[in-house]
């Protein structure tokens, strides 16, 4: 430090090695001020204020439009759900969001009221063998599924993602974004290794790269993580627009 001060006093420019760039795996690295300290900031990606403003503005506009559509769908969907399975029309579940923050996720209820209790008995039939997600070829907990695979109102609203529309309220609240990663349940989150947790370096989304890249056909959780990390590291406003366009199609 004394040598540096002497050199600076003589007007000589000083270059101080902080760390080799290759020693850190982050994509974005920059030197900035943090209080009284000069620090090297490293992250897998970073958004400028303008980019963050554009993404949040799109979320608000999309959230408002989505909530309006949700209200219209409610008129038709609610009676169908209630007739087949009397009870709440909406399903809420605690999910894990950005940086591990927990929030209540909203959906149209597509399953019978005892679905969570019955989940434990069906784990052996889970298509995702490591248990990091839960997927069945035929889920008997879905309303009307006793008629057979892909039968009933529950399967209908899941097939066309109608059950996802109430999540636009989560987008308006700021818990989620239109485009992001899939928010895990608490039991899934507890099984995560460190590299899995990178998925929640951003807000979870209603849709994302995983959803438009195969969705239910992808049963390898590591592939899901790979797609999510690819989205985070390559994120741009244009990428969000492409994913939204593919989602609509």
C-alpha positions in Angstrom: 0.0 0.0 0.0 2.9 2.4 0.8 4.5 1.7 -2.6 1.2 2.4 -4.3 0.8 5.7 -2.5 4.3 6.7 -3.4 3.7 5.9 -7.1 0.4 7.7 -7.1 1.9 10.7 -5.4 4.3 10.9 -8.3 1.4 10.7 -10.8 2.1 7.2 -12.0 -0.8 5.0 -13.0 -1.0 1.9 -10.9 -2.5 -1.4 -11.9 -3.4 -3.7 -9.0 -4.1 -7.4 -9.6 -7.4 -8.4 -8.0 -7.8 -11.9 -9.3 -7.4 -13.8 -12.6 -10.6 -13.6 -14.5 -10.4 -17.4 -15.2 -10.4 -18.2 -11.5 -14.1 -17.2 -11.2 -16.8 -18.9 -13.2 -19.1 -15.9 -13.4 -20.0 -14.5 -16.8 -20.1 -10.8 -15.8 -17.3 -9.2 -13.8 -16.8 -5.5 -13.1 -15.1 -3.3 -10.6 -17.4 -1.0 -8.6 -17.7 0.9 -5.4 -19.6 -0.7 -2.5 -19.6 1.8 0.4 -16.0 2.7 1.2 -14.7 -0.4 -0.7 -13.6 -1.0 -4.2 -14.8 -4.5 -5.1 -14.7 -7.0 -7.9 -18.3 -8.0 -8.6 -18.9 -11.3 -10.2 -22.2 -12.9 -11.4 -23.5 -15.3 -14.0 -25.2 -12.3 -15.7 -26.3 -8.8 -14.9 -29.0 -6.4 -16.2 -28.6 -2.7 -16.6 -31.2 -0.4 -15.0 -32.8 0.1 -18.5 -33.0 -3.6 -19.1 -34.5 -4.3 -15.7 -37.0 -1.5 -16.3 -38.0 -2.9 -19.7 -38.5 -6.4 -18.2 -40.6 -5.2 -15.3 -42.7 -2.9 -17.6 -43.4 -5.9 -19.8 -44.3 -8.0 -16.8 -46.8 -5.3 -15.6 -48.5 -5.0 -19.1 -48.5 -8.8 -19.5 -49.8 -9.3 -16.0 -52.7 -6.9 -16.5 -53.7 -8.5 -19.7 -53.3 -12.0 -18.2 -55.4 -11.1 -15.2 -58.2 -9.8 -17.5 -58.1 -13.1 -19.5 -58.1 -15.0 -16.2 -61.3 -13.3 -15.2 -63.0 -14.2 -18.4 -61.8 -17.8 -18.2 -63.1 -18.0 -14.6 -66.6 -17.6 -15.8 -66.4 -20.8 -17.9 -63.8 -22.8 -15.9 -65.1 -22.3 -12.4 -68.5 -24.1 -12.8 -66.8 -27.0 -14.6 -64.3 -27.5 -11.8 -66.9 -27.1 -9.0 -69.4 -29.5 -10.6 -66.8 -32.3 -10.9 -65.0 -31.5 -7.6 -66.8 -29.2 -5.1 -64.3 -26.9 -3.3 -62.0 -24.0 -4.0 -61.6 -23.0 -7.6 -58.1 -21.7 -7.1 -55.2 -23.8 -5.9 -52.4 -22.1 -3.9 -49.1 -23.7 -3.1 -45.9 -22.4 -1.5 -43.1 -22.2 -4.0 -39.5 -21.0 -3.8 -38.7 -17.9 -5.8 -35.7 -15.6 -6.5 -32.8 -16.0 -4.0 -34.8 -18.6 -2.0 -37.8 -16.3 -1.2 -41.0 -18.2 -0.6 -44.3 -17.1 -2.1 -47.8 -18.3 -2.7 -48.3 -19.5 -6.3 -51.9 -19.4 -7.8 -53.5 -21.8 -10.2 -56.9 -22.9 -11.3 -57.4 -26.2 -9.4 -57.1 -29.1 -11.8 -56.8 -31.8 -9.1 -59.0 -33.3 -6.4 -58.7 -31.8 -2.9 -56.6 -34.7 -1.5 -54.0 -34.5 -4.3 -51.1 -33.5 -2.0 -51.8 -36.4 0.4 -51.9 -38.9 -2.5 -48.6 -37.7 -4.0 -46.6 -39.7 -1.5 -48.2 -42.9 -2.7 -47.5 -42.1 -6.3 -43.8 -41.2 -6.0 -42.6 -44.6 -7.3 -44.4 -43.9 -10.6 -42.6 -40.5 -11.0 -41.1 -40.2 -14.5 -38.3 -38.0 -13.1 -36.4 -40.7 -11.3 -34.2 -38.6 -9.0 -37.4 -37.0 -7.6 -36.2 -33.4 -8.4 -39.5 -32.8 -10.1 -42.8 -34.8 -10.1 -44.3 -36.0 -13.4 -46.7 -38.9 -14.2 -47.8 -40.4 -17.5 -51.3 -40.8 -16.0 -52.1 -38.9 -12.8 -55.2 -40.2 -11.0 -55.3 -37.1 -8.8 -56.5 -35.0 -11.8 -60.2 -34.1 -11.9 -62.0 -36.5 -14.2 -58.9 -38.7 -14.8 -60.7 -41.8 -13.6 -62.2 -41.9 -17.1 -58.7 -42.6 -18.5 -55.5 -40.9 -19.5 -56.0 -37.3 -20.8 -59.7 -37.5 -20.0 -61.8 -35.0 -17.9 -61.8 -31.3 -17.2 -58.6 -31.4 -15.2 -56.6 -32.8 -18.0 -58.2 -30.4 -20.5 -57.2 -27.3 -18.6 -53.7 -28.7 -18.0 -53.2 -29.7 -21.6 -53.9 -26.1 -22.8 -52.2 -24.5 -19.7 -55.4 -22.9 -18.7 -54.6 -23.7 -15.0 -51.5 -21.4 -15.3 -53.4 -18.2 -16.0 -53.9 -17.1 -12.3 -50.1 -16.9 -12.1 -50.4 -13.5 -13.9 -51.5 -12.2 -10.5 -48.1 -13.4 -9.2 -46.5 -11.5 -12.0 -48.3 -8.3 -11.1 -47.3 -8.8 -7.4 -43.6 -9.1 -8.4 -43.2 -12.7 -7.2 -42.8 -13.9 -10.8 -41.9 -12.7 -14.2 -43.6 -13.5 -17.6 -40.4 -15.4 -18.6 -38.1 -17.1 -16.1 -37.4 -20.5 -14.5 -39.9 -22.9 -13.0 -40.4 -22.3 -9.3 -39.7 -25.5 -7.3 -41.9 -26.8 -4.5 -40.4 -26.8 -1.0 -39.6 -30.6 -1.1 -37.9 -30.2 -4.4 -35.9 -27.2 -3.2 -34.6 -29.2 -0.2 -33.1 -31.8 -2.5 -31.1 -29.3 -4.6 -27.3 -29.3 -4.9 -25.5 -26.0 -5.2 -25.5 -25.9 -9.0 -29.3 -26.5 -9.1 -29.9 -23.4 -7.0 -28.5 -21.2 -9.8 -32.0 -21.6 -11.4 -33.3 -19.1 -8.9 -30.8 -16.4 -9.4 -33.7 -14.6 -11.2 -37.4 -14.5 -10.7 -39.3 -17.6 -11.7 -41.5 -17.3 -14.8 -44.9 -18.3 -16.1 -43.0 -19.6 -19.1 -39.4 -20.1 -19.9 -36.7 -21.8 -22.1 -37.5 -25.2 -20.6 -41.2 -24.9 -21.4 -40.6 -24.0 -25.1 -37.9 -26.7 -25.5 -39.9 -29.8 -24.9 -41.6 -29.3 -21.5 -43.2 -32.7 -20.5 -40.9 -34.6 -22.9 -37.9 -33.6 -20.8 -37.6 -35.9 -17.8 -33.9 -35.4 -17.1 -33.7 -32.7 -14.4 -30.1 -31.9 -15.2 -31.3 -31.0 -18.7 -33.9 -28.6 -17.2 -31.2 -27.0 -15.1 -28.9 -26.7 -18.2 -31.7 -24.9 -20.1 -32.5 -22.6 -17.2 -28.8 -21.6 -16.7 -28.5 -21.1 -20.5 -31.5 -18.7 -20.3 -29.9 -16.8 -17.3 -26.5 -16.4 -18.8 -27.8 -15.4 -22.3 -30.7 -13.3 -21.1 -31.8 -10.3 -23.1 -35.1 -8.5 -23.7 -35.1 -10.0 -27.2 -34.8 -13.5 -25.9 -37.8 -12.9 -23.6 -39.8 -11.8 -26.6 -38.8 -14.9 -28.6 -39.8 -17.2 -25.7 -43.1 -15.5 -25.3 -43.8 -15.8 -29.0 -43.0 -19.6 -28.9 -45.2 -20.0 -25.9 -48.2 -18.5 -27.6 -47.6 -20.7 -30.7 
